[in-house]
Amino acid sequence: MRRGLRVAAIGLAAVLIGTVSPAFAGWDWDDDDLVGTDPGGSVTDPGGGGGGDRPIFTDPEPWMEHAYAPYCQSAGIRHDPETNRPMQINDNLCPEMYQYAETHCADGENGYWDFGRLVNPDGTFPNGPEFERLGPICRGANDPPPQEGPRQITIDDIIDSARAVAPGVEITTEPGARSYVNFPTNMYVDDADQQVNVDVLGFDIPLTFSPEDVTWNFGDGASATGAGIADAEVGQEGAVEHAYRRSGSYAIGVTVDYTVEATLPNGQTLQMPGTISGSGGPYDLGVGELQSIVKKVR
């Protein structure tokens, strides 16, 4: 026989956020600008100012508050006028509770009645304070308690979503994918702003990624900064060019630090603290030698 039921926690049903695979492997936060954890974690001190888990947007629409009672006809949830909180009534166990669990629930779960009421963000009740029986539900002892309150977006929520969809970095070399010793090779990446929309707790949030700093590693110990210029002249100001001294194959890498601006559902724009760093490459560049051959001497 299944074990007896316990009164379930009361509050808003938990919202699950889907993650998106990164557009390019190797994304990480710039530790100089933003103290954080690895890419799978959350920011603990965004911008040095704290408040990463502080709500920056609250859904103005009413939210559904849930409360659970054992799956018994006599069990129920009432509004407590003294505390303004749910109050369970007649929580004794009953045969139908076990019957429902045996036929509808997985092992380790028990049957409950799901009660709900709408709550405005200011704590008032648009349809009155009493709970409505919504239907039966299965819950296990280790199920997380539902969260309480309206949907709220935090800085951490947006940072986690931005990390998941940050644009990739594509390296271009000119005049082609092969160069020659002592020949200046022109290199560049796209430095235009890019917009990506993400879903945060069911809200569509546009993110604008703006390249801030670009750092190159040419694969031979040399480096440079800047996005570079397409079709640049040799020595042109702002161009990124490099001449290799030896023939061989070189793995070129680039790191782009993006600043991120989010547009919240209320139209407010917010600059995210710190930067997101994206790594492009390795881009394999073959470097050969040009030699002159004397065929005839007069």
N, C-alpha and C positions, 0 to 999 in steps of 0.2 A: 504494500500500500504506500502511496506517496506521502511524503512528510506534510505536516500541517503548514498552513499558509501564514505569512507574516504580512503586516500592513505595508503596502508599497509606499515608496517615497512620492511626494506630491510636487508637481511643477510642470513646466513646459516640456513636451516631448523633445528628446535630444535630436538635433539636426546633424546629419552626416554630410561632410564636405568631400566631394570627389577630387582627386588630384590628377594632374595632367603630367604626362612624362615630359621632362625637360626637352627643349628644342635642340639643345646641344649638351653633351656630357661635359662635366667639369665646372659647372656654375658654382660659385661660392661668394660669400659676402666679403667685402674689403674690410679686414680687421682694423685698418687704420681709421676708417670712418664709422664703423658700426660694430660694436661688440656683440657677438652672437655665437651660436653653436654651429655644428656641421649642417650641411644642406637639409638634413632631415629634421632639424630642430626648429625652435622658435627664437626670435630675437629677445634677448633679456634686457638690453639697455639701448634701445634705438636712438642713435644720434647723441648718446650720452645723457639724454634728458629723461629717460625712463618713460613709463606709460604705454609700453607696447601692447598691454592687454586692456588698456582703457578704451571704452566705447567711443567711437568718433561719429557713429551714425546709429540711430534707433528707429526701427520700423514704426511709422506713425499708425499703422493699421492694428486693430485688435488682435491679440494672440490667444491661442487656445491653451488654457490651463487644464492639465489632466490629473486625475486622482483615481486610485485603484482600490477596489474592495473585493473580497473573496467571491467566487462565482456561486453565490447563494441568492435565492430569490429575495430573502429578507435583508440582505446586506445592501448598504447604500452609502452615499456621500451627501452630506448636507452642509450648507453654509453656516459658519459660526459667526453670529453678529458681533460677538465680543472681540474676537481676534481678526475678523475678516478673512479667516482661513477655512479650508475644508475640514470637515469633522466626519469621521466614520461612524456609522451606526450599525448595530447588529452584526458584529464581525465573527460570530460563532461559525465553526466549520460545519459542512453539510455534505450529504452523500453526492449531490449533483456536482459539487466541486471536483470530487475525485473522478466521477464519470466523465466530465468534460475533459479533464486532463488526460485521461486514458485514451480517449478517442480523437483528440484534437491537438494535443501538445507533445513536444519532443521530450525525451528523457531528461529529467532534472528540471522541468518546467511545471508550473501550476496554472490553473485557470483563475482569471480575475474578470470582474466587470470594469470596463473603462468608462469613467465619468468625465465630463468636460464642461467648461463654461468659457465664454469669451471675456477677455479682460482688456480694457484700454490701457495704453502706456501710462496713463496717470492713475491707474489702479481702480477706476470705476468699471461698472459692468453694463455694457450696452443692452444686453438682453435680460438683465436682472442677475442677482448674485447666486441663485440656486444652480446646482449641477444637473446636467442631463445625462441619462444613461446612453452611452454611444454604442456599446456592444461588448462582446467577450474578447479577451486577449490572453495570450500565453506569455508568461514571464518566468525567467529562471532566477535562482538565488543570486547569481553573479552578474545579472544584467545591470548595466549602469543606471543609476537613478535619472529620471528625466530632468533636464535643466529647466530652470524657472525664469520667466520673464520674456519680454518681446525679443524678436531677432535684433541683435546688435552686432555691428561690424567694428572690429578693432584694427589697430595698426598692424598687429601680428597677423591677422587674417589676410590683409592685403599683401603684406610682405611675403607670406608663404605662397600665395597665389602668383605673385610677380616672379618669385624664384622659379616656379614651375613652368612658366611660359615665356621666360626671357628669350629674345631673338638670338639666333645663332650668328656666328661671325664667318664670313666668306672672304678668303684672301685671294687677291688678283695680282699677278705679276705681268709686267710688260717688258719687252715686246711679246713674250710667250712664256710657256712653261719650262723653257730651257734657257740658260744663260751661258756666259763664257768668262774666263778669267780676265779680271781687270775691266770688265764691261759693266757699266752702271745699270743695274736692274731696277726698274720702277715698280713700286708696290703700293697698294692702297686697299682700304676697306670702305664699305658704305657707312657714311657718317650722318645719314638722314634720320630724323626722328621716326620711330615706328610705333604704331598703336595696336594693342592687342586687348581684346575684351575677355574678361574672366567672369566666372560665376562664383560669387561669394555669398553663401547662405541663401541662395536663390535670387540674389540681386545681380544684375548685369553691370559690371564695373569696367569702364574703359581705362586702360593703363597706357601712358605715353612714355616710351623708353627713349631717352636722349643721351647719345654718346658724350661722355665727359672727358675721359683720358684714354689714349690708345698707346700701348707699349708693345714694341716689336722685339722678337728674338730671332736673329738671322741664322742661327744654327752653327755659327762658327765662333761664338763668343762675343760677337758684336751685337749692339742693340740700338734702338732709336725710338722716338716718340712721334705721335701725330697720325692722323688718319690717312695722309697721303693724298695725291691728286691723280685722277685718271688722265692719261695722255700727257703727262707732265714733260716739259723740256728738261734736259739734263741741267741740274743745278738750280732748277726753279724753286723759288721760296715756297715753303710748305710741302714740297714733295718729299717722299720717303724713298730713298734709293740706296743701293748698297752694291759695292763691287767686291767680288770674292777673289782672293789671292791664290787659291789653289783649286784645281779641278776636283770633282767629286759630287756626292749627293748630299744636300743640306735640307734639314727639316726646319721649316720656318714656322714660328708660332706668333700669335698676337693675343693680347689681352685688352678688352674694351670694358671700361667702367661706365655703367649707365646710371644716370639719375632717373627716378621714376615718379611720375605725377599721376595720381588717381582722381577720377571724377566720380563723386559719390552720387547715390540715387537722388539726393536733393539738389543736385547741380553744383555743389561745392567742390572745388578742386583742392587737392592736398598733396604737397610734396612729401614723398617718403623720405625718412632719414637715411643718410649714408648712400651707398651705391651698391649695385649688383655687378660683379665682374664676370665677363664671359670670355672663354678661351677659344680661339680659332686655330685650326691646324691639328696635327702637323701637316704642313704643305710641303711636299717633297719637290725640291728644285734641283735639277741636274745641271752641273756646271762643267763645261768642257773647255778645251783650249783651241785657239785659232793659231795655226802655224802656216808660215809661207814656205813654199817649195820652189827652188830655183830649177827650172827645166832646161834653160839654155843660157850660156854666157857668150857674149860677143867680144 
